[in-house]
Amino acid sequence: MPAQTVPFKVADLSLATFGRKEIQLAEHEMPGLMAVRAEYKASQPLRGARVTGSLHMTIQTAVLIETLAALGARVRWASCNIFSTQDHAAAAVVVGPDGTPDEPRGIPVFAWKGETLEEYWWCTDQALTWDGQSGPNMILDDGGDATLLVHKGAEYEQAGAVPSAAGDDPAEWRVILDLLRRSLAGQPGRWTALAAGVRGVTEETTTGVHRLYERAAAGTLLFPAINVNDSVTKSKFDNKYGTRHSLIDGLNRATDVLIGGKTAVICGYGDVGKGCAESLRGQGARVVVTEIDPICALQAAMDGFQVATLDDVVSHADIFVSATGNRDVITATHMGRMKHQAIVGNIGHFDNEIDMAGLAGVAGITRVNVKPQVDQWVFPDGHSVIILSEGRLLNLGNATGHPSFVMSNSFTNQVIAQVELFTKTDKYSLGVHTLAKHLDEKVARLHLDALGVRLTRLTKEQADYIGVPVDGPYKPDTYRY
Amino acid sequence: MARTSRTPTATEPVREAAGRAGPDIADPGLAEAGNVRIEWARGAMPVLGLIGERFAAEQPLRGLTVAACLHVTAETAVLLRALRDGGARVLLAASNPLSTQDDTAAALADGGIGVFARAGVDRATYYAHIRRALEPGPDLVIDDGGDLVAALHADLPGLVANVRGGCESTTTGVIRLRQMAAAGALAFPVVAVNDTEAKRMVDNGCGTGQSVIDGILRATNTLLAGKTVVVAGFGACGQSIASRARGLGAQVIVTEIDPVRALGAVLQGFRVLPMRAAAELGEAFVTATGSRDVITGEHMAVMRDGALLANAGHFDVEIDVRALDGLAAGVRREVRPHADEYVRGDGRRLLLLAEGRVVNLVAAEGHPAAVMDVSFGIQALALGWVASAAGSLAARVHEVPGSIDAEVARLKLASLDTQIDTLTPDQREYLASWQRGS
């Protein structure tokens, strides 16, 4: 059989050998995904699925992509962040385990580290483009960009035109509108048809989930969604333990400053903020938390952290990390008051937590690039702040994101959610769903052996006593872990 | 922090010393209760247990008389029983009449130890008890504060020649003995068992941290999570208190005068401030400096309503209680046991714990038995060493040999069922050689 041509756009296919070595290392650290491959090897539940993925194109994601393929799916992929692609991972997925850089036999990927906004949305568009088909029948999203493009495209097709950007719209929004405008002109009806063919989307992260619930509430959601983020084995693990690992990694790779003895401000004490605060304290930093939610603020205080407003501490802290999921958390005014060479980074999904546009708009400010993803912004008075990853999530931009083991938890949820939605489409109404508790417990169970965990088993009498089945689920849905 | 050794002051009334015959204890009928208490302590003192077994087999103190002046507590009883099992005749006087447990004294007397200790005795009886413990003519002495050794030299000089040597348990006592030695007045070798690496690690590093928190909690039942706790001093005790307060969820601020220690605190993520600035922020203050006037009226004046003040240092001079008296418009004594509430003119309150005395001993129970196990394990082995090596030791203060410290640590590890590695001959040679580089 002649080799089928794999469409792709990545940085450098010659990186594939290195990428494959790292994928093999990661597979060992991703026992959940490998267990799922073994479990579904025979039944091939994703046969017939056309999965478009928009998710950081890292080594761990490569293992996810190849797991989806191992379950029978066809897959096309883009990254969900302009900086988060690991080029060797992208190359290895395109080349595939059996291909060569000259004769790639893997999976179509459109992603490289350091895309422009135009390139980023082109990549997303490419991942949604399936020759001879209206589009994907499944979407795997992280932050909701693929879902957004489909919904906005369909919405504007319905309206008959793409609106013009308003004067104060972010640059990225103009790029999206331009893309859709060209699309409506060249392929009228494309997005409406595409949306109709999608059985559902599984969404990875808080931000994307938030968008989905908004759409569902507004009645504009076009296909069912599974909220993977709120699986306990995702949000509690990925958000907390993953960021606890990779925040420090990003700070060190970007700056190599000694964290011990520094004052670090964490904006937001959700799961991510909790992980960040713990790791910075573990390195010997004095951690100050800012919060808007009284419950999280009280939690931070009870955990022994000083809780202050950013205004209170902005002029004497050394490290600032935003982890809120909200916008305009660290403003240009704040940065103007910071100490010389204060480090400012964001670990929230989008780049609007730190007001980069406001910073660039400060009269007389200059930007000095120190190295990739590290910029020194010099104010007219001579003091400067160090901005990591241009305000995008620094654990991916400056380091390599969550470690494989953590991502194995998240991605096992993703694969199970894809199988659920694809094989039990009728069970999932138009709306946003979470995975059943027993599936969440299954994901955890698949990771215990690798850590040498010995689980205690309930006796029948004990199970009856607390009113749960011996094999679970063990907790009510309201349980907070 | 060492156990308190508050000696009665000269102003206390002098009463007739007790009679000369037999032991002098409050009530022999308390022996059974004392035994229960001693058994409980022994369960937490595996090092002394192992040493006691070894002593019983090897009889290193056979035929020797040991005179001890120590706090008469259950932990001391476990030490003395180990010495007795090692063949010694043991006599005991209290090193502080306020800390004597009468039931422990009764149990020891019942077990054949010459005990001269009753809780709450006056100054004259206190010294009479020490003399009586000495009168049989000791071969070895154990002291806690230096009163027994001083009394021996001053009042019973005829017995000095018989003494092979002894041990001293506290910093205060060691300072006294060094002065005696410098003046040529010390007649026998004494081992300073107050300050070995293992003892400091367990005693200051663990015992103080745990028992100071215990004292604060017993006195106030306050929730430390979310509280701002100011720890004055970041020595071994202060570090131990600060890390435990943090572990309970407190936000800890450290004050220091030593730049090296202050840097250590900062690098561990503690906020370091001058006391004047910390005074305005703290909700609980713990002094652990060994110095005086750490918290003054100036600080108290700016403290928040309800702030609590506790001292973990040996003496009651770290918090300026007199200034607090002067500052307060009124005092409500004992709002809870060991907690006095001082009300300032504007109605803001300050809560002083244990009258500014060492809070872990006054409001809680001092060090747990497991801590004393290490201190007393060193004491027992040091005494055995003096007994056997006395002829070769000069009449001055000696440090505990490193081998004894290591042995006690080894026994403690054994009791925790912890195995460690041993250097191979090649490794020993490598570490001993200077010729080989990389």
Chai-1 contact restraints between the chains, C-beta under 6 A:
chainA,res_idxA,chainB,res_idxB,connection_type,confidence,min_distance_angstrom,max_distance_angstrom,comment,restraint_id
A,G260,B,L267,contact,1.0,0.0,6.0,A-B,restraint_1
A,G261,B,V266,contact,1.0,0.0,6.0,A-B,restraint_2
A,G261,B,L267,contact,1.0,0.0,6.0,A-B,restraint_3
A,R281,B,G269,contact,1.0,0.0,6.0,A-B,restraint_4
A,G284,B,L267,contact,1.0,0.0,6.0,A-B,restraint_5
A,G284,B,Q268,contact,1.0,0.0,6.0,A-B,restraint_6
A,G284,B,G269,contact,1.0,0.0,6.0,A-B,restraint_7
A,A285,B,G269,contact,1.0,0.0,6.0,A-B,restraint_8
A,R286,B,G269,contact,1.0,0.0,6.0,A-B,restraint_9
A,R286,B,R271,contact,1.0,0.0,6.0,A-B,restraint_10
A,A301,B,G226,contact,1.0,0.0,6.0,A-B,restraint_11
A,M302,B,A225,contact,1.0,0.0,6.0,A-B,restraint_12
A,M302,B,G226,contact,1.0,0.0,6.0,A-B,restraint_13
A,M302,B,G249,contact,1.0,0.0,6.0,A-B,restraint_14
A,D303,B,G249,contact,1.0,0.0,6.0,A-B,restraint_15
A,G304,B,R246,contact,1.0,0.0,6.0,A-B,restraint_16
A,G304,B,G249,contact,1.0,0.0,6.0,A-B,restraint_17
A,G304,B,A250,contact,1.0,0.0,6.0,A-B,restraint_18
A,G304,B,Q251,contact,1.0,0.0,6.0,A-B,restraint_19
A,Q306,B,Q251,contact,1.0,0.0,6.0,A-B,restraint_20
